[in-house]
Structures are given as structure tokens and as C-alpha cells.
Amino acid sequence: MTNNPPPPAPPPGWYPDAQGRQRWWDGSAWTSHITPQTPRRPTVRLGEGSFVGSIIAGVFCAVLAPTALIMGVVAASTGQIPLAVAGIVTFLAVIAFAVVAFANAAALSRRRRGTRAP
């Protein structure tokens, strides 16, 4: 049987303790230095976004959509078919995003008032 030396101690640093705080380990012993408990961030579940954020996203998409459509039409009129297709596809995608953003805003508004869609 061989005598193996004990594993090295963890390096000095802040480590979590049982109370959810951080305590300083000086490399050989725990010190009395602790950090206050940090409040846990609330978790946001899917679908609990911001009403204002949804409105902003919807308006941004609604304003951007005509630009993509104009880009596609101009490209088509000059014979640049790949660019025209890209412009039309972008227009459709941006419109879809706007619809989703406004639908999310409507759902959040109903949730705030405690009503549901029929």
C-alpha cells in the first residue's frame, strides 16, 4: 500500500455556502467574509413577454415591410430576379413577424384584463 498525498485544497476565491451566499476561502480555511444573499432573478416563462415590446416590434415590422416590397419591385423591374425574390420573401416574412407581434400584444392585453379570446 502506498501513501498518496491528500489532494490539493481549492484555490482561494468566493464559493457558495449553504445559505445561498458567497463565502471567501483563503486557500486553507473559510473566512468570515461573506457577500449578502443575492435575490434570484424571476424566471420569465414563454409567452410572458412585454406588451410594449410587442407593440414596438409590430410597428417596426409594419414600417419595414414596404421597404422590402419596394426593393423587390424595383429589382424585378430591372431584371434582377434573385434580388426581387429576396425582397418579396423578406416582405412576407416581415409581415408575418408583425402579425405575430401584434397578436402577442393583444394576448398580453387580454391577460392583463383577465379576459380570454372567444
N, C-alpha and C positions, 0 to 999 in steps of 0.2 A: 504494500500500500504506500502510495506517495503522498506527501504533504503538499497539497496545492495551496498557493496563497489565496486569500479571500479576494473576491472581485473588487476592482477599484470603486470607490464611492462616486456617486454622481457629481458632476462639476457644480461649482457654485451657481446659484440662479434662483429665480422665482418658480415655485412649484405649487400646484393646487393642494389645499388641505381639505379636511373633512367638512368644514363649514362653508365651502364654496369660495373661499378667499385664496389669495396667493400669499405664501409664506417664503421667506428668504432662507435658503440652505447655503451655509458658508463653505461647504465642501467637506465639513466634518460633523457639523451639528446644526439643528434648527435654531434660528434666532427668534427674537420676539418681534421682529419686523414683519408686519403683515399689511396687505392692502385691504381697503374696505370691500365689502361684497359688491360686486358689480351686478346691477339689475339685468335680468335676462331680457333680451330683445323679444318683443312679441312676435310670434310667427304669423305670417300672413298666408292664409290658405288661398288656393287657386280660386279666382273669381271674386276676390275681395279687393279689387283694385281701387283706384282713386276715381271718383266721379269727374273731378275737374281734369284729371289726366286723360280720361277717355274723351271728354269734350275737345280738349286741345288736340289730341291725336286725330279725331274725326275731322275737325276743321282744317288741320294741316293737310290731311289726305285729300279733302274736298278741294282745297286750293291748288294742290299739286297735280291733281288729275287732269285738268285742262291742259296743263303744260305738256304732260306726256302725250295726250291726244294730238295736240298741235304738232309736236315733234314727229309723231307717226305720220300725220297727214302731209306735212312738208316733205318728209323723207320719201313718202310714196310718190308725191308729185315730181320729185327729182329723180325717180328711178332707183333709189337706194332701198331696195326691198328688205334686206336684213334689218336695217335701221328702222324701217317702217313697222315691221313685225315687232321689233323690240319696243317701240313706242306704244303700239296698241296693247301689247301684253302688259306693259308697265301701267298703262291707263286702267286696264281691267283689274290688275292686282291692287292698285291704289284705291280704286272704288270699292273693292271687296274689303280692304282694311278699314275704309271709312265706315262702311255699313256695320262691320263688327264693332268698331269703336263706339258708334252711336247706339248700337243695340246694348253694349255693355253699360253705357251711361244710363240708358233707360232702365235696365235691370237694377242697377245700383240705386237709382232714384226710387223705384218701387220698393226696394228692400228697406230704404231709409224710412219710407212712409208706412211700411208694414203691409203693403198690398202685393198681390201677385198678379201676373198676367192672366187674362181669362183663358 
